[in-house]
Amino acid sequence: MIGAPALTLDESAPPPLERIVEALLFVGGPPLTAARACETIRGLAPEQFALAIATLDRDYRAQGRPYRVGRRDQGYELVLRPAFCEVRRRLSGGQTRRAFRRRRSTRSHSSPTASP
């Protein structure tokens, strides 16, 4: 909106819990468990983690985001909504989600000097 004041973040203030949990989900890797989040975020209780996960997923739905928070292997991860899975299929060259993950995981664990 023209003339509206710009929103600024106070860089000295810690980010809200939901943003920290969102960042942990965004980083990827194994599904984020409550235990791992509580080890990572000082003072976080499992109940607070569960509330942050529920809040993020509710906000993503309300905002019409192409992803959601999904459960997998006793933890949580960001996953594409079904309507956007075709985008991932095109990006991965037609591979299934499992094959794409396997390929990505293999690539991230290889040494920098290894040939592709």
Phi, psi and omega in degrees: 000132182290134178085351179284142180293143179287140176281135178236147177263140175278102184296340180276341180276142177293148179292155177298153181307318181300322179291324178293314179297320178300318179297319178296321177293321183294324181301327178087206186087203179297156178307141183281117178266162176299320180299315181294319178296319180291330174290326186277322184255111182304128175082002181283130176262151179306325179294322178294321178298313180300319179294319179297318178298313180297319179296314179300312182296319178297316179296318179299317178298312183296328181273356180068032181294153180281000181230168178215172175267120181246152177271139173201132176050053178066013180220196183230152176208160174278129180228150177289144172290152183308324182297341182252004181296331178298325178298315179296319180299317178295318180297323184272008179073029177088002180286156174288165180301316182297315180295321179296316178299315181299315180296316180295319180295317179298318180295320183285340181263355181281155180283156181298336182268353180289145178281149184293000000 
